[in-house]
Amino acid sequence: MQWKIAAVAALAATTAIAEHAWAAASDYVFELVSEEVKKGEDVAIAVRLISKATGNPVTDAVIFRSRVDMAPDGMAEMESPVTALPPKEPGIYPFTADLPMPGRYQLSVAAKVQGEQETVIGKVVIKANK
């Protein structure tokens, strides 16, 4: 009889864990607010972090690493300064970057989402015009 009680308890615990399955980092995507900008210093760039499961923006992510380079044009070594700024709108994560010449730049972002164990990493391509 005791083994039946233990089996039922184990099944209940397993079901509770399965119902609260964690999402993976791949369940999120970064999207540019605007894909084209003018070249220059301190260019404003903004991204949204979207939950693929709900389609809603994630408002509580913490950006802890970012990089801008010209990898899309075959010049990954052409890195530019980028600064993450505090969000002013829920779900919109702003940056400023130096984009000294026209071309395509890649913004790489790493973020922690509240309640998720994995780091969310995304890359978006920005086109800088004259």
Buried (B, 14 or more C-beta within 10 A) or exposed (E): EEEEEEEEEEEEEEEEEEEEEEBEBEBBBBEBBEEEBEBEEEBEBBBBBBBEEEEEBBBEBEBEEBBBBBBBBEBEEBBBEBEBEEBEEEBBBBBBBBBBBEBBBBBBBBBBBEEBEBEBBBEBEBBBEE
